[in-house]
Amino acid sequence: MTGVAAPVATAAGAFEAVRRRRSVAKVTAAAPDDTELLHLLSAAGTVADHAALQPWRVIALRGDARARLGEALADAAGLVGDDRAALAAKPLRAPLLLAVAARRHEHPKVHGWEQDAVAAGVAHTLSLLLDEAGWGVMWRTGPHVRTEPVAAVHGLAPDEHLLGWLYVGGVPEGVSRVRHRAIDAAAVFTSLA
Ligand SMILES: Cc1cc2nc3c(=O)[nH]c(=O)nc-3n(C[C@H](O)[C@H](O)[C@H](O)COP(=O)(O)O)c2cc1C
């Protein structure tokens, strides 16, 4: 994490904000505070939600909490030595990790997969809003995301399962905002009449 760049808010429409979003793998030590996070989450949390179950929760990890997560990942992997140190350091790549947990409620009509779709929608929307606000974001998971040591660090209830973490930080100077991946919409679109 080098070269702290101040976030620059943009006032683009939704289409432009979505089109220009891209993940930022290497971020600086700058990060949004909880007040800003709550502001953005109050918008991200309005995604379509069958029966308004609000089947999700966000947990912010800063400071030593990231190191505890690293140790939990290494415990889950059963690693020792240099391999352990390398895995344990991964959460330190950003100053702020936002864990998004899907929380499945028992409901007679709304199946679990529908609730997971809501939680994923919140994560995508929060990621987009952070990007639009000028922060660098990358959604990451890994093979140990749903292990017991990792759940314990977050204090998850038995009905909560992580969808991963939004790694958040400042955008280093010179990072390109040019979209690198074109979408061939016609290849994945079918129109029935
Ligand atoms: C649920 C989920 C988990 C992901 N996990 C990882 C990950 O662990 N490591 C990684 O390099 N990219 C991961 N990605 C992909 C990146 O977040 C990102 O989308 C990808 O690098 C493409 O960049 P773009 O978002 O700018 O198109 C994940 C994406 C999603 C939606």
The ligand as an ORCA input file, in Angstrom:
! r2SCAN-3c Opt
* xyz 0 1
  C     -17.841    -13.826     -5.186
  C     -16.564    -13.343     -5.834
  C     -15.353    -13.793     -5.336
  C     -14.155    -13.405     -5.935
  N     -12.973    -13.841     -5.411
  C     -11.814    -13.458     -5.977
  C     -10.574    -13.858     -5.405
  O     -10.510    -14.515     -4.363
  N      -9.440    -13.503     -6.043
  C      -9.463    -12.759     -7.212
  O      -8.402    -12.473     -7.765
  N     -10.633    -12.326     -7.751
  C     -11.807    -12.656     -7.149
  N     -12.988    -12.225     -7.683
  C     -12.978    -11.424     -8.945
  C     -12.596     -9.965     -8.715
  O     -13.375     -9.408     -7.668
  C     -12.820     -9.117     -9.990
  O     -14.174     -9.112    -10.351
  C     -12.000     -9.606    -11.159
  O     -10.627     -9.445    -10.856
  C     -12.304     -8.839    -12.464
  O     -12.113     -7.479    -12.324
  P     -13.298     -6.450    -12.623
  O     -14.229     -6.520    -11.427
  O     -12.621     -5.126    -12.769
  O     -13.978     -6.891    -13.888
  C     -14.194    -12.550     -7.068
  C     -15.422    -12.054     -7.529
  C     -16.598    -12.447     -6.917
  C     -17.917    -11.897     -7.419
*
